[in-house]
Amino acid sequence: MHKHKGFPSRLPGTDFQFTIRRPGKDGATKLVARERYRDRRPADRRADAGFMRALWECFGEEPFVRGNLDAGRLGWLLGREVVTLDDPFDPEDYDALLQINLPLARQSFPEVFEG
């Protein structure tokens, strides 16, 4: 499992996790796209924006491997702001290639890309 050096482990001042410390005993947790509803709590929205900011600052427009990024946190962006590049895509592979869908990410999280 690739560990992304310099990537924040969580949203500062919260328990919203961004990375995992070690691989799971049974392999990688399956990546599943999660639906974001309009009535999500403000703290959850801040966590999504903070995670997108960390992805943008660490990887920019370049493809990146899933590695030690938290499956649950990725799930909130998967299939929309973060897209898969592997064909076929294995949702349980730590080496799966992902990339920011920049046009949609800018639309969903304008505060991350301002300035």
C-alpha positions, 0 to 999 in steps of 0.5 A: 500500500502506497503511503502519500507523504505529506497528505493530512491524516485528518481534517484539522481539529476534527475526527474526520479521517483522510488516511489509514495507517496500515493495510487491512488484514483482508485487503483494501476496503471496497470503494463505493460511491456514496450519495451526497444529499442536500441536508448533510451536516455542515461539518460533513460538508467541511470534511468533503471540502477539506479532503478535496483541498488536500487532494488538489494540493497534493496531486493537482490534475495528475493521476494518483494511486488510492494507496492509504487514502480513506475509502469512506472519505473517497466514497463521498467524491467517487464517480463525481469529483474523483474518477477512476482511470483503470479499465476494468476498475478494481474497487478493492485495489490499493494501486487503483488509479484515480484523478480529480475531475477538475470541471466538476470539482470546481463546480462542487467546491468553488471555495477550494479552487478560488484565487 
